Amino acid sequence: MVGFPNVGKSSIVNALFGSQKSSISRTPGKTKHLQTLRLKPPHLNDKEEDQDFITLCDCPGLVMPSFTSTKEHLLINGVTPIDHFRGNFLDTIQLIGERITAQLYKTYFDGIDYQVPRIFNSTQFLNKLCETRHLFQQGKGAIPDWSKAGRMILRDYWSGKLLYCHTPPSNTKNTIGSDPIKLTESLDKVSIHDNDEDSDDDIAMLKSSVLNNDIINPSDKEKKKTKRQIRMENKKLIKGRTVCYS
């Protein structure tokens, strides 16, 4: 089991065994050592040999380098622990506030006169939260403690108290091959109106490719031909041959 921290690797192992084999926690980095477990499939009996078992390896989380995710995104997604974060939490709370502005104000300012702003501002929100919850830095003249307030919001966000849901990203690839039955029926209609034997062979080959999920999405861009391929193609065309590069 390989993946980011705190995505459920150990939970999957426990679900497969039906019992707690690995310790779990909502804090990233709970699994610290590689653990090897042998899983017996349900259809096997006690007399089966060792090679029939499945070996599962539960390893610590790996934070892969990414140029699309900032350290704030990794923090709110539970990939990195709070104790390893170095910052003032302003950018982190700004990301959460832009997602669930109304829910933040309702959760922390319930029973208090407040107004949900049209544009979320993490500085104003943290200052108001520190004032309401009396979160101030000790011995510094009542300076709001953004660190304590930010940690509280993050823990509530991780635990599900602050709920954020969104639809999964759509997948528009290979839409033409998503329903091979309808496509083959359309090809049957084409073959009825076309009496050419060569075209019938081509249509039959295309139908076979569709049913075997070998069809190519027409939306994919054609690969550019190299200069060598163009020269070879021109030579074969001069000799009376036809060639097609995929």
Secondary structure, DSSP 4 states (H G I P E B T S, - for coil): ---STTSSHHHHHHHHHTS--S---SSTT---S-EEEEE--TT--TTS-GGGSEEEEE--------SS--HHHHHHTTSS-GGG--S-SHHHHHHHHHHSHHHHHHHHSTTS-----SS--HHHHHHHHHHHHT-B-TTSSS-B-HHHHHHHHHHHHHHTSS----PPPP--TT-TTS-HHHHHHHHHHHHHH---HHHHHHHHHHHHHHHTT-PPPTTSPPPPPPHHHHHHHHHHHHTT------
